[in-house]
Every structure is written in structure tokens, then in C-alpha cells.
Amino acid sequence: MVEETRFLDFPSEPNENTEFILIGVPFDGEMTQHRGRCHNAPDEVRIISLDLSLTSEDGIDLNQLHLVDLGDIQEDLDIQLPLLLRKTPQAIPVFIGGSHSISINTVNAFIHERKPEDLHYISLDAHLDCYDEWKGSKFVHCTVTRRIYEMLGLNTDNVSVIGARDIDLPEAEWAQKENFRYLRMRELEQLKSNFFPPPKSNKAALYLSIDIDVFDPSVAPATGYPIPGGITYRDYLGILDDIMKNYRIVALDIVEYSPNLDLKNKMTAFLVAKLIIETLVKIKKRD
């Protein structure tokens, strides 16, 4: 672990009151494009966070979050992740990528360390990320949903994607064959009706993954695949409210922010920082 600037200048050492831990995972991994690079994203988000107020949109004092920034994992991801989760067993982890491929590691570590019952996974993403492999590799950002679907027992009720609008033919064919659930952008209104299957209880555990390309490029330009027609920041807050009617968020990640593609005013970094803040406040208010 390397300690540098901390998110909102929060502490770096957890204690018995810690409720959330932030972990940077600055890995590009194998990329399918050569425009964006994600390895500087955690640092950029931390730096920008220092320009934000210590209150949420609803005026909640962010010190009430009891958030600790544990810094970045620089190497040995599969070794370091379990150690950090074991160090703070009561805290909800927030991972800042990094390529979406880090979710394979973070979900796997979370399952093995926290052993949640009936874990669900929702990815907010412009893509399905359901390739079986890409150029011979099964661990790339475009295979992440498929790997996690396998981890969770090939259960179509437990894995889904919201916001898809750029789906390759092999993925569409696989999704149809598997009866895999996903919500296209043009179908977003279904969130208000019957997209989510009834969970076993309103305490169903959820790992939420936010690929920044789910947002419209006018909101989040700094990503390798800026696909038109995405959601807004305000849309996200509404989607989050709908999700939290059905699930209890136990972990989340935000991935695919590419600082080298951001505007001079760092608007995408501001977005990522606000997503973290407002998501954690909603989790805190529910609990």
C-alpha cells in the first residue's frame, strides 16, 4: 500500500467505528482500445475530492460516513485484497479502478472473505461485457460480467446489467441463449415496473459495479468508449433509489475513468467523486 492524498482528507487507519473503506485499484489490464488509461484514476479522484464540500446534496455531514481511505493496491491484487477485507470485516468496501476487469478480482475476494449469502451483482454499463474471451484472455474488461456470472453459479436472477447500448453480436447471442437479464437504455422505464426479480428478502446483498461509460459522454467524457445516449448524474440517483428498494449494497466499485481523456476542468473526476459521496450517504441513510 502507498499512502498519498486521501479522499476528502479522511483518515487512513480504520478502527471499530469504520463503516466504509476506500481502496484504489490502479490497473489498466488488457485493453480493447488504446485511447483511455485508467491507472491514474484513484489519485485524480482523491485530488478532486478535496475541492468538494463536506456535505451531501441533502446537507448530511460527510464525517458521519466514518470512511477510511486505505490507499492503493500496487501489486499482488489477489493477495492484498483479501488482507484488506479481513482487516475491516464490518466495513463496506468501495473500489476505484482501474479497468472494469478489476471487478473479477474484487468480487472474488469479497465472496471468499465476507461469504455473503445469495450475493447479487448489478453492473451499470454501456456494454454487457459478456465475451467468453478476448484475444485468448478470459480476464479482460469485456469478459467481466461473464466471469462474475460464473462465480455466482450461473444464476440469471443474481446478475444483471443496466444501461446497455453497445452490444456485440456474440454477446447478444449468448445473452439470448442464457436468458441473461439486461436493460437497454431505451428500456430504462422498466426499472419502475418489473425488471428486478423479487429477492428472497429486502436484505438481499448486492455488489454494485459502475462503469463510467454508462453515463452519457456529455456528463462523463473521460472513458475509452464514450457511447452516446447514456444516463445523467440525476438519472443515476433515481436508479440507485430503485435498486435500494430491492437490495442492500454491501460493496461497490467505480471503473473505467480515464484521466488522460478528461477535460481541463476534470469534470469526470468530479462526477466519480460525487458518485462515491452520494451513494455512501444513501447507504448510510438506509442502514
C-alpha positions, 0 to 999 in steps of 0.5 A: 500500500502507498499512502498519498492524498486521501479522499476528502482528507479522511483518515487512513487507519480504520478502527471499530467505528469504520463503516466504509473503506476506500481502496484504489485499484490502479490497473489498466489490464488488457485493453480493447482500445488504446485511447483511455488509461485508467491507472491514474484514476484513484489519485485524480479522484482523491485530488478532486475530492478535496475541492468538494464540500463536506456535505451531501446534496441533502446537507448530511455531514460527510464525517458521519460516513466514518470512511477510511481511505486505505490507499492503493493496491500496487501489486499482488491484487489477489493477495492484498485484497483479501488482507484488506477485507479481513482487516475491516470485516464490518466495513463496506468496501468501495473500489476505484479502478482501474479497468472494469476487469478489476471487478473479477478480482474484487468480487472474488475476494469479497465472496471468499472473505465476507461469504455473503449469502445469495450475493447479487451483482448489478453492473451499470454499463454501456456494454454487457461485457459478456465475451467468453474471451478476448484475444485468448484472455478470459480476464479482460474488461469485456469478459467481466460480467461473464466471469462474475456470472460464473462465480455466482453459479450461473444464476440469471436472477443474481446478475444483471446489467443496466444501461446497455447500448453497445452490444456485440453480436456474440454477446447478444447471442449468448445473452439470448441463449442464457436468458441473461437479464439486461436493460437497454437504455431505451428500456430504462422505464422498466426499472419502475415496473418489473425488471428486478426479480423479487429477492428472497428478502429486502436484505438481499446483498448486492455488489454494485459495479459502475462503469463510467461509460454508462453515463452519457459522454456529455456528463462523463467524457473521460472513458475509452468508449464514450457511447452516446445516449447514456444516463445523467448524474440525476438519472443515476440517483433515481436508479440507485433509489430503485435498486435500494428498494430491492437490495442492500449494497454491501460493496461497490466499485467505480471503473473505467475513468480515464484521466488522460481523456478528461477535460481541463476542468476534470469534470469526470473526476468530479462526477466519480467523486460525487458518485462515491459521496452520494451513494455512501450517504444513501447507504448510510441513510438506509442502514 
